[in-house]
């Protein structure tokens, strides 16, 4: 609501009271009796001018009671004392709640005559009531709008937002580091230990990575990391490595890798596949959370030969 409308409502709340008995009721000047609620209602036109303009929704977190987690609309009212947002019912006998206008909306019934100043000179659209209840006081502000004020929509599913966060991470398969290296003329030797490692280790290939995103009031933070890399060696065997592996260095020839290696028992051409298994753990401002498993695979071809001993 505009500042003028808030001032009007505050003045109305200060001046309006509800009699202790319901009937008969004597209302003060500028008030009318609402038989539906048994209260005196202050009626004022919206001094804010163009009634089609809407205030941007508040951006700070809203204290809700599970509506976001259940995929239900979240309706919030700003506490004038604390300026904090508090949950309110999305629909009551006064109409549906508008987060933008901070009141309950209902079409005016019966609508006023077209000659009424409430139409602001328009012939299309409709005249609505913006209703707020403070204790025993009901305040109603009437305004014209070409279209009905928007009702709160259900917030996005946090699990869907989590998937969006995962896409933003741009996680990918590793680049295989292996001795013998993937180069012309380089082959493995039967009985000689091969070393395996992550050649391009960073947050995108091994983690950890933390990313956050907010969509329509739903905020999600996700943490991704590799739990293990399963190396399928192409001969029917597999090696599971919990680390990124230690790169092979000069002088390591003939020694086994300290954390991720394999020794072939026969010669042949093998398709080596390194599958990195990720776990993405996510939490949200609605209280919902979970895990998303992912897997990416890289492949290389390795030729393994035997050393032939030639006797003269």
C-alpha positions as a printed Julia matrix, in Angstrom:
312×3 Matrix{Float64}:
   0.0     0.0     0.0
   1.13    3.57   -0.56
   2.17    5.8     2.34
  -1.08    7.78    2.08
  -3.13    4.58    2.33
  -1.18    3.42    5.39
  -1.77    6.82    7.03
  -5.48    6.56    6.25
  -5.67    3.1     7.79
  -3.76    4.17   10.89
  -6.03    7.16   11.38
  -9.06    4.96   10.9
  -7.82    2.45   13.47
  -7.26    5.24   15.98
 -10.78    6.66   15.51
 -12.93    3.56   15.04
 -14.34    1.36   17.76
 -16.68   -1.58   17.82
 -19.64   -1.47   20.17
 -19.81   -4.24   22.77
 -23.33   -5.18   21.63
 -24.05   -6.24   18.09
 -27.55   -4.78   17.48
 -28.59   -2.04   17.29
 -25.29   -0.3    16.44
 -24.73    3.41   16.16
 -21.72    4.21   14.01
 -19.81    7.46   14.04
 -19.41    9.98   11.26
 -17.79    8.51    8.16
 -18.55    4.94    9.32
 -21.03    2.35    8.1
 -22.35   -0.77    9.79
 -21.23   -4.09    8.28
 -23.87   -6.7     9.16
 -21.57   -9.5     8.05
 -19.01   -8.75   10.77
 -21.11   -6.77   13.25
 -18.59   -3.92   13.24
 -18.39   -0.28   12.2
 -16.32    0.1     9.07
 -14.44    3.18    7.95
 -14.68    3.66    4.19
 -12.12    5.75    2.34
 -10.89    5.98   -1.24
  -7.29    5.13   -2.05
  -5.32    8.41   -2.03
  -2.4     6.71   -3.73
  -3.48    7.67   -7.27
  -2.98    4.91   -9.85
  -4.47    1.84   -8.22
  -2.88   -0.51  -10.73
   0.62    0.17   -9.39
   1.84   -2.43   -6.94
   4.59   -2.2    -4.38
   7.44   -4.68   -4.82
   7.18   -7.66   -2.48
   9.4    -7.58    0.62
  12.68   -9.4     0.28
  13.52  -10.37    3.87
  12.75  -13.89    5.14
   9.19  -14.63    6.22
   8.34  -16.62    9.34
   5.9   -19.18    7.98
   4.29  -22.27    9.44
   5.2   -24.85    6.83
   3.33  -23.41    3.86
   6.46  -23.09    1.77
   7.56  -26.62    2.59
   4.14  -27.95    1.62
   3.97  -25.96   -1.62
   1.16  -23.73   -0.32
   0.92  -19.94   -0.8
   2.73  -17.96    1.89
   0.9   -14.86    3.08
   2.71  -12.32    5.23
   1.86   -9.1     7.04
   4.38   -6.5     8.17
   4.24   -5.82   11.9
   4.14   -2.03   12.22
   6.01   -2.16   15.54
   8.85   -4.52   14.65
   8.78   -4.18   10.82
   9.07   -7.96   10.67
   6.96  -10.13    8.4
   4.51  -12.48   10.09
   2.35  -15.24    8.63
  -1.38  -14.6     8.2
  -4.19  -16.79    6.81
  -4.3   -16.51    3.01
  -8.12  -16.43    2.95
 -10.77  -15.38    5.46
 -14.35  -14.11    5.32
 -12.87  -10.74    4.35
 -11.42  -12.11    1.08
  -7.97  -13.23   -0.07
  -4.75  -11.75    1.26
  -2.6    -9.5    -0.95
   1.08   -9.44    0.0
   1.51   -6.36   -2.17
  -1.27   -4.3    -0.57
  -0.98   -5.9     2.88
  -4.74   -6.4     3.29
  -7.58   -8.75    2.35
  -9.1    -8.12   -1.07
 -12.71   -8.57   -2.13
 -14.79   -7.02   -4.92
 -17.23   -4.4    -3.7
 -20.75   -5.87   -3.67
 -22.91   -4.45   -4.95
 -20.57   -2.38   -7.11
 -21.02    1.39   -6.89
 -22.82    3.3    -9.6
 -20.64    4.3   -12.53
 -21.14    7.9   -11.47
 -19.38    7.21   -8.14
 -15.99    8.86   -7.64
 -14.75    5.42   -6.57
 -14.46    4.57  -10.28
 -11.95    7.41  -10.71
 -13.5     8.18  -14.11
 -13.0     4.64  -15.45
 -15.63    2.43  -17.02
 -13.66   -0.82  -17.03
 -12.12   -2.87  -14.24
 -13.81   -3.05  -10.84
 -13.93   -1.43   -7.42
 -12.39   -3.53   -4.64
 -12.21   -3.35   -0.89
  -8.88   -3.56    0.92
  -9.78   -4.86    4.39
  -7.63   -4.95    7.52
  -8.67   -6.12   10.97
  -6.91   -4.86   14.11
  -8.46   -6.36   17.21
 -12.11   -5.26   17.22
 -11.54   -2.67   14.5
 -12.19   -3.36   10.83
 -10.85   -0.89    8.28
 -11.92   -0.99    4.65
 -10.4     1.09    1.87
 -12.09    1.04   -1.51
 -10.15    1.44   -4.72
 -10.48    0.97   -8.46
  -8.26   -1.41  -10.38
  -8.31   -2.55  -13.98
  -7.39   -6.08  -12.89
  -7.81   -7.95   -9.63
  -4.81   -7.62   -7.28
  -2.63  -10.71   -7.44
  -3.15  -13.38   -4.82
  -0.04  -15.0    -3.32
   1.27  -17.85   -5.42
   2.66  -21.06   -4.06
   6.44  -20.77   -3.64
   8.66  -22.89   -5.87
   9.36  -26.43   -4.72
  12.7   -26.28   -2.86
  13.76  -29.54   -4.53
  13.31  -27.89   -7.94
  15.37  -24.88   -6.83
  18.03  -27.31   -5.58
  18.26  -28.8    -9.07
  18.74  -25.28  -10.4
  21.6   -24.75   -7.96
  23.23  -27.98   -9.16
  23.09  -26.75  -12.76
  24.77  -23.51  -11.68
  27.62  -25.52  -10.17
  28.63  -26.9   -13.6
  30.01  -30.11  -12.12
  31.75  -32.41  -14.58
  33.81  -35.58  -15.06
  37.47  -35.61  -14.18
  40.34  -35.53  -16.62
  42.04  -38.89  -16.12
  45.56  -38.81  -14.81
  47.23  -42.17  -15.24
  50.65  -43.7   -15.47
  51.33  -44.85  -18.08
  50.15  -41.57  -19.59
  47.76  -41.33  -22.53
  50.27  -40.66  -25.31
  51.52  -42.34  -28.46
  53.98  -45.11  -27.75
  53.18  -45.29  -24.03
  51.91  -48.66  -22.84
  51.38  -50.42  -19.56
  53.35  -53.46  -18.6
  51.9   -56.67  -17.16
  52.89  -56.86  -13.51
  53.97  -53.19  -13.33
  51.74  -51.0   -11.08
  49.6   -48.36  -12.79
  48.79  -45.12  -10.98
  45.44  -43.26  -11.25
  44.56  -39.73  -10.13
  42.44  -36.65  -10.91
  44.55  -34.62  -13.32
  42.41  -31.45  -13.17
  41.34  -31.41   -9.55
  39.23  -28.35   -8.68
  35.8   -27.53   -7.23
  34.05  -28.53  -10.49
  35.7   -31.95  -10.79
  36.15  -33.03   -7.18
  34.61  -30.42   -4.87
  33.74  -29.27   -2.42
  31.6   -26.54   -3.91
  28.92  -24.42   -2.21
  26.31  -22.46   -4.16
  23.05  -20.72   -3.26
  20.06  -19.49   -5.24
  16.72  -17.84   -4.5
  13.65  -18.22   -6.67
  10.29  -16.69   -5.78
  11.08  -16.44   -2.08
  12.52  -19.95   -1.85
  16.24  -19.96   -1.01
  18.44  -23.04   -1.29
  22.07  -23.62   -0.36
  23.79  -26.73   -1.69
  27.18  -28.32   -0.99
  28.64  -30.78   -3.51
  31.61  -33.09   -3.13
  32.94  -36.34   -4.59
  32.5   -39.33   -2.29
  34.48  -41.79   -4.39
  35.83  -42.5    -7.85
  35.23  -45.97   -9.23
  37.87  -46.95  -11.78
  36.65  -49.72  -14.1
  39.88  -51.13  -15.47
  38.42  -52.74  -18.59
  39.39  -56.29  -17.64
  36.34  -56.9   -15.46
  37.96  -55.49  -12.31
  37.21  -52.19  -10.56
  39.09  -50.06   -8.02
  37.29  -47.67   -5.68
  39.35  -44.68   -4.58
  38.13  -42.3    -1.87
  40.76  -39.69   -2.66
  41.77  -37.79   -5.77
  44.88  -39.93   -6.07
  48.55  -39.04   -6.01
  50.12  -38.0    -9.34
  52.93  -40.19  -10.64
  56.33  -38.55  -10.46
  59.79  -39.39  -11.73
  61.42  -42.01   -9.57
  58.13  -43.74   -8.75
  58.59  -46.36  -11.44
  57.95  -49.88  -10.17
  56.32  -48.68   -6.95
  52.63  -48.98   -6.15
  50.46  -45.87   -5.79
  49.92  -45.01   -2.12
  46.17  -44.53   -2.54
  44.86  -45.35   -6.03
  46.49  -47.9    -8.3
  46.12  -51.21  -10.14
  48.28  -53.94  -11.63
  47.23  -55.74  -14.82
  47.77  -59.51  -14.98
  47.57  -59.96  -18.76
  48.24  -57.97  -21.86
  45.51  -56.39  -23.98
  43.78  -53.13  -24.94
  41.54  -51.84  -22.15
  38.92  -49.09  -21.93
  39.5   -47.5   -18.54
  36.47  -45.67  -17.12
  36.68  -43.28  -14.15
  33.24  -42.59  -12.65
  33.15  -39.87  -10.01
  30.23  -40.23   -7.62
  29.03  -36.94   -6.11
  26.69  -36.19   -3.22
  24.96  -32.81   -3.22
  23.46  -31.93    0.17
  20.98  -29.04    0.21
  18.97  -27.04    2.72
  16.3   -24.36    2.25
  14.72  -21.46    4.11
  11.5   -23.49    4.31
  13.17  -26.19    6.39
  13.12  -28.72    3.55
  16.35  -30.41    2.53
  17.83  -33.52    1.01
  20.6   -35.05   -1.05
  21.09  -35.42   -4.79
  23.43  -38.16   -6.07
  25.31  -37.49   -9.3
  27.84  -39.42  -11.38
  30.14  -38.38  -14.23
  32.38  -40.68  -16.29
  35.6   -40.15  -18.21
  37.21  -42.81  -20.45
  40.65  -43.54  -21.93
  42.2   -46.46  -23.78
  45.21  -48.21  -22.28
  47.4   -50.73  -24.06
  49.13  -53.23  -21.78
  51.95  -55.4   -23.05
  54.43  -57.94  -21.74
  58.15  -57.7   -21.5
  59.63  -60.43  -23.62
  62.97  -61.87  -22.57
  65.07  -62.75  -25.58
  67.74  -65.37  -25.03
  70.62  -65.8   -27.45
